[in-house]
Each structure stands twice: as C-alpha cells, then as structure tokens.
Amino acid sequence: MYRKRCGRDSGRLRVNPIFFMSVEISGTRIVPVSCGYSANLLLWRNSARLACCWRASHLPAICKKTIAESGVSDRIIALTGTSNEELETLYSNALALIFPSLEEGFGWPIAEAQACGCPVATTNRPPMTEVAGGTVIFFDPDDPVGAAQAIAAGLRQREQLSEEGLKNVARFDEEKIVEEYRSLYASILTGRA
C-alpha cells in the first residue's frame, strides 16, 4: 500500500485544486456517467480541475468523446499510462478521489487514496461500501446531479473524512492481515474454529 510513500511529485501533476478520478474501462456506461458527476462538480467549484487516469497507454475513444462534450473539457486532464508514483501524487494532493465504480473485485483505489489521506467519494454499491466502511462520501451512480451534490456537501467535512479514512485503511495493513491469517490457521489446526 502507499502509506509509506505518498506525496511525491512527478512533474506533470502540478495542478491544484484537483479532483481525481481513477477510471478503468470495462464497459462504456461508466464514462458518460462519471463525466456527468465531474461536470457538475467542476461547474460548482470554479477553480477546480479533474484528473482522469487510465493505466492504459491510450485514451479510449468513448472517453475522448465524453470529455469533449462535457462542457468543461478545458478543466479535465486526461492522463494515460499513469505510474504508481503519479497515482501516489494524485492521491496525496487531490481534494478527493471520485471512484464511480459500478462493480469491483475489491476496490483498491479506495484503500490507496485513504492511505494517502485523500477523501473518497464512491458509489453506494458493494464492495465499495465494505472497503470504505462509513468513512467516505457515498452516492447513487444513477443520479449524476445528486452525486455531484452529495460530493460537494460531503467535502465540507474534508479533514474529518481524511482522518477517518486513515483509520479505516489501517484494517488493510499487511502485518495485521498476516497475523489474522496466522490466528485463523492456528485456531483451525487446534479445532477452535
């Protein structure tokens, strides 16, 4: 996890204030919906920028089209081939991570952002609800205007969200997880499970 390494500046990420959205494309619906949240947020917060990150080396056509049609394309920074160091910088310096995922295996970006003290706004669907606990801003992924309003309102408690997120992510500490597995195996072997 990023906790021990957060805060590096890679050079191409010197834009503040910034919202950060981590997007991996598995379907086409998430991009227009995500830009709906983002456009509403950017209109609400005049000086804000949005960094949209893709691990892929190129920007998918649906993303280019949606950004161009957003009405705020001049304030959206599309980053491709994002390195771990750049992700750490974004998490450490963003006003919030917007994680509009509809489904995940685990939801690592939530834990990564919280480890860097970055408040998180994510959908009110599992597993995001389990990973985040009650320490994030939840929103309905089917309501872009409501999502933007929930994020804007939630960010009034930005410092509290950051502190609670750091406490939440401690659940995923490597040493703690190893010890919990060791205890589980020991109880199984001794018949106390």
N, C-alpha and C positions, 0 to 999 in steps of 0.2 A: 504494500500500500504506500501511498505518497506521503504520509505524515512526516517522515523524517527529511523529506527532500523539497517540500513546497517552497515556492517563491522565486524560482529562477526566471530570468527574463531572456528570452531567446532573440530579441531584437525586432521581430516582425509583429509583436503583440503590444505595442505601446499605444493603446487606445483606451481612454477612460472617460466617463464611466462606461462599463460594458456589461451587457447580459451575455451569457454564454449558453449555447445550445449544442449539445452533442447529438448528432444525428447519424444513425446507421440505417441505410435504406433496405428494408426487407419487403416493402410494398410501396405503392405510390400515394396512398391516402395520408400518411403521416406528414409529408412535406407541406401540402397546402394548408392543412390544419395547423401545423406548427407555425407557419408564417402568419396565419391569422392571429395567433396569440401574440406573436412578435410584433406585427404591425401595430396592433392595438397598444402594446406596451411602449413601443417607440413613439407613437403619437402622444401617449400620456407623459412621457419623460423626454422632453425636447432635446437634451444633450446626450441622450443615451445612444449607444451603438450596440449592435448584435454581432457576435462572432458565431458563425455556424461552422462546425468542424466535422470533417469526414476523414476517416482513416484511409479511404481510397485515394488514389493518386489523381483522380479527375472528378470534376463536379458533374453529377448526373444531370441529364437534360431536364428532367422534371424540376430539379432544384433551380437551375438557371432560369427557367420559365417562371416559376413561382416567385423567385426573388425579383425578377424584372417587373412582374405585375403587382408587387406588394404595395406600391405607393411610397415606400421608404427604402428603396434599393440603395440609395446613396449612403445609408447608415447601416448596411448589412455587409459584414466582412465574411467572405466565404473562404475558409481555409481547408485545403486538401493535403493529404499526406501528413497529417498532424503527428508530430513526435510526442513521446511521453513527457519530455521536458516542456514542450509547448502546452500540453494539457495541464501540467502542474502550474504553469504560469497563469493560464486562464482561470483555473480553479482558485488560485490564490488572489487574483486581482479582480475577479468578476463581482458585480453586485449580487448576482445569483446565477446558479445553473438552472436552466429551463430544460427539463427532461421529459418531453411529451410522449414517452413510450406507451404503446398500446399493449405490448407484451414483451417479456424478458425471461431469460433463464434465471438471472439473479438480480440484475440492476446495479452492476458495479459502479457506474458513474455517480450514483447517489453516495455510495460509501467513499469514493475517491474525493468527491467535492467536499464532503463533510470533514474528511481527514485534513483538508487544507483550510478549513474554517469558512468555506463557501456555503451560504444559504442555498437551499434547494427548493425548486417548485416542480412538482411532478404530478402525474395522473393519479387518480384515486382508485387505481386497479392493482391487484396483486401481480407480481411480487413487490411492486414499488411500496405498497403500504407496509409490508413486512420489513423490508430493508430499512425504510425510513423511520419506522416507529411513528411517533407523533411529533417528530422534530422538523417537519417540512411544511411547505405550503402545498396542499393538495388541491387539484382542480379537475373538473369534468372535461375529458378530452373531446367531447362532442359539442362544447359550447365555447368557441374562441373568445367571444366578448366577455363572458363570465370568467373564463380562465384569466384573461388579462386583468380583470377587476380583482380577482382573488389574489393574484401575484402582487399587484400594486398595493393592495391593502395589507397583505402579509409582510411586505418589505418594510412596513413601518416598525416591525419588530426584528429588523435585520440582525442586530447584535445578539439578541436572545436566540434567534434561530441558529446563528453561528456557534454560540456556546453549547446549545442543546445538541447540535449536530456533532460537535467534537465528543460529547459524552456518549452519544448514540454509537458512533463509529468504533468506540473502544470495544464494543461487542465482537468486532471482527479482527481484533488483534491476533496475530499469528501465534504467539506464545499461549495466549488464553485458549484459542481453539485447539491447539495441540494438547494442552492439559485436559480440556474437556473430553477429547477423544481418548486420552490415556485413562481417565477415570471411568469412562463408559466401558472400555475394553476390560479394565480390571474388574468392574462390577459384573460383567458378563462371565468372565472366567471364574469368579468366585461364587457365581449363582445368585448374586444380589440384584440383578437387573429386573 
